[in-house]
Amino acid sequence: MGPVAATGLVSFKEKEGHLGEAMEREVMIQTVKLENFVTILGTLGSIAVYVGLFGTVLGIIGAFHDISAVGSGGITVVIGGVSEALIATAAGLSVAIPATVAYNFFSKSIDKFVVDMEYCASSVEEALKGTRKK
């Protein structure tokens, strides 16, 4: 909120008539800075599930390949590929779940912070306009 208020004060000091617009621009700039890395978290949360699924499919394909090589499908032939498949699934989920939770947390926090910055901007504008009339 500091940069937003500072922009308002500088704009007021320079006697610009567009005090509110200058602070609105600063709110947008600060919002972009806050959202800079949140998109990466969302992408990571979405893609990790598919990477885990891809590993699962490869593990199952390996198990079927082992069955075809041996000629029969006993548990000892299948268990290695299934085990690899489950490890890939677990790895994908262990990345996707925390990344998605973090993405949601930071997205909501940024939304609240933007509201606070907009409130700060309107408060500064109101206070400075009151001093100009006197």
N, C-alpha and C positions, 0 to 999 in steps of 0.2 A: 504494500500500500504506500510505502514511502516514495517510490518513483512517481506514483500517480499524484500524490499530494505535492511533491516537488515540482512536477510539470505544471500543476495549477498555480502554484506560487510564482514560478518563473513567468508564466503566461500573464498573470495579473500584474507583475512588476513591469513587464514590457508593454503594458497597457493594450494587449491584444484583446479584441472584442470577442474572440472565440474561445473563451476559457473552458467551457464544457467540452467543446470538440477536441481541444488539445488533450484533455484528460481522458476522453473516450479513446483516442488513438493510443495513449499510453496504456490503458487497460487492455486493449487488443494486443499490443506488443508484449506486455507481461504475460498475457494468457498464452500466446504462442510459445514463449520461453518455458512456461510451466508444463505445457503439453508436449514439449520436444521429445522426451524419451518414453512417454506413456504409450505411444503408438507401438513402440518396440515390444513392450510388455504384452500388449494385446495380441500382436502378431505371434509372439513366442508362445503364448497360451493357446492360440488356435492351431498353430502348426505342429506343436509338440505331440498332440494327440494323433495326428496323421503320421508323423514319423514313427511313433510307437506302433501304430496299426501296420505300417509298412514292414517294420521288423517282425511283427507277428505273422504276417503273410509269408515273409521269407522263411521264418522258422517252420511254418506248416509245410511250405513247399519242400524244405529240406527233409522234413519227416516223411513226406510222400516219396521223395527221391530215394531215401534210405529203404523204404518198404519195397520199392520197385527193384532196387539193387539186390536185396536179399531174396525177394520172391515171396515172402510171407509177411504178415503184419503183426508180429508179436509185440508185446509191450516194451520189451527191451530195445526194439528197433525204433519205435515211435517216440520214446520218452525223451531222447536227446533233443530232437527238433521241437517238441512241444515245450520243453524247458527253455530253450532259446527264445521261443515265441513269447512265453510269459515274462521273461526278463525284459524283452523289448517293450512289451505292454506296460509293465511296471515303470520302466525308465521314462517312457513318454508321459504317463500320468503324473509321475513325481515332478516333472518339469511343468506340465500344463496346469495343474491345480494351483500351485503357489503363484504362478505367473498371472493366471486369471483372477485370483483373489486380489493380488497386488494391483492389477490393472483397474479393477472395480473400485478398490479403496482410493487409489490416486485420482481416478476420474471424478469420483464424488467429492473428494477434497478440493480438487481444482474448481469444480462447479461452485462450491461454497466460498472459495477464496475469490472467485470472480465477482460473486454477489457482494462480498465485503469490499472489494476494490471499487465497484460501482457506487456503493453506499458512501464510501470515503470521498469519491469524486463529487458526488452530489452535495455532500456536507461541506466540502471545501468551497465548491462553487457558491453555495448558499451563504456561507460565512463571508467570503470575499466580496460578493455582490452587496452584502449589507454594509461593509466598510466603505464601499465606493460611493454609496448614496449620502453618507454623512459629510 
